[in-house]
Amino acid sequence: MKSQLSVLMLPWLAHGHANRYFELAKRLTQELSNLSVHFCSTPVILNSLRNDAHQDSTRISLVEFHLAEQAELPSNLHTTKHLPPHLLPTLIQAFAESEQTLVHLLDTLKPDLIIFDAFQPWAAKLARQRNIPTAVYVGCTVAMSLAAHDYFEPSKEFPFTAIKLTQENRRQRTSPAEDQQHYQNFLEQVALCWQLSDFVISRSFCEIESKYINYFSTLIGKEVFPTGPLIPDVRISTSTVISQDADKVMHWLEQRERRSVVFVSFGGECFMPYKEMEQLAHGLELSGTSFIWVARFPENAKMDEANYTSAKALLHGLADRVGPQKGLVVTSWAPQRQILLHGNLGCFLTHCGWSSVIEGMEAGVPMLALPMDWDQPVNAKLIVELGIGIEIPQHGLGNFKGEDVAACIKQILQSEQGEKVRRNAEDLAGVIRNRQDDDIRILADKIVGVVKER
């Protein structure tokens, strides 16, 4: 058994994925004094992590993973953040075609284990050729358990009725037949990742997903190790611009009444089409409540200049109509964790990205679910099942009405049901704060055991 262990981490090229991988790297190096982590990603993603990497551990090294340069995919778009949606297939393809880069890293770094993402079976194949054990690291287990069910048991009903999805829970891109084929291709990719891995890691915990973790493990025939919530510490950024943005938002929030503000955020990588923004703006205005809306746009807005210009005008018009005391529209950066933990926040209107859901749970704030794509509809159903939020009605993803947005805001802020949701959310936050954090120790023992065995 080697006295020193090294792990190579290769997350998908999304900041949300990179952040949870990086948090796992921090916890594992804290747990195992002989462990070092090679954290591999594109330079544009690594640049956002360098400050934390310097502060947290000398045993986490940031390793640049370069994609081939393309005219339509410059290096600043080697991430899903600010990526125009039509370029996502190009990014996926560019990453998959970077096998030789990974070959070089494996042969140079000689890691004892690779932790890779659920869309990259090519990484697991290369590791297996070199007899290097692998673990696939996923986010929400309920979404993975549904995907595994659809792959292994397609003719049967999913056994957990609270997570039932219909066509209205999916975003139609092309024809139903083509959408189904795309979903089948996705299932084959992730199933191959499960099959090639020695075990699975999940950013979850048994208090919220025990039955889904067990079902997922049974379907894929692999052990699934939850990590716990893995929520990073709230730190004041060293960036002057970001600190100023945060101060502005927090000062505005301080002036509002207790539990009165709706925080609207759809993460850094989900971009709402103009027609949906129009309905959301109508709903916020109609509700009469105070709100912070963090609205983001793709970096290359030239793909749809008319909608981009209209969306900007829509936001300015909304802010002008409700006035600076009622609404704050943010188009840059906002300190989400600090906002969620503030006592003046009434609810969190979220797209249900898994990181946002976990942060909402930890803050004990009621959630309004408005899923947009991918695993988000499943995450929304879990929020409702746990009794910590309600879902805004949609008739097919993206097809919602401002009147329903306003009604749900009033329901969660002003009704008896809303009070019950708040109590449930606060109770779950207490569970998260007081839980015994044994997950990382158990995972660390598994890593040592697998490496020793191999």
Protein Blocks (a to p, Z undefined) as FASTA:
>chain_A
ZZbdcddddddfbfklmmmmmmmmmmmmmmmmkbccdddddfklmmmmmmmmmmmomkbc
cddddddddfklcfklncfehpafklmmmmmmmmmmmmmmmmmmmmmnopabdcddfklm
mlmmmmmmnopacddddfbfklmmmmmmmmmmmmbccfblklpccfklpccfbdmklmmm
mmmmmmmmmmmmmmmpmbdcddddfklmmmmmmmmmmmnopacddebjopacddddfbfk
lmmmmmmmmmmmmmpcehkbccddebjkbccdfklmmmmmmmmmmnopacdddddddfbl
mlmmmlmmmmmmmmmmmmmmnopmlpccdfbbccfklmmmpmkbmbdcdehiaklmmmmm
mnopacddddfbhjlmmmmmmmmmnopaccdddehehiacfklmmmmmmmmmmmmklmmm
mmmmmmmmmmmmmpccfklmmmmmmmmmmmmmZZ
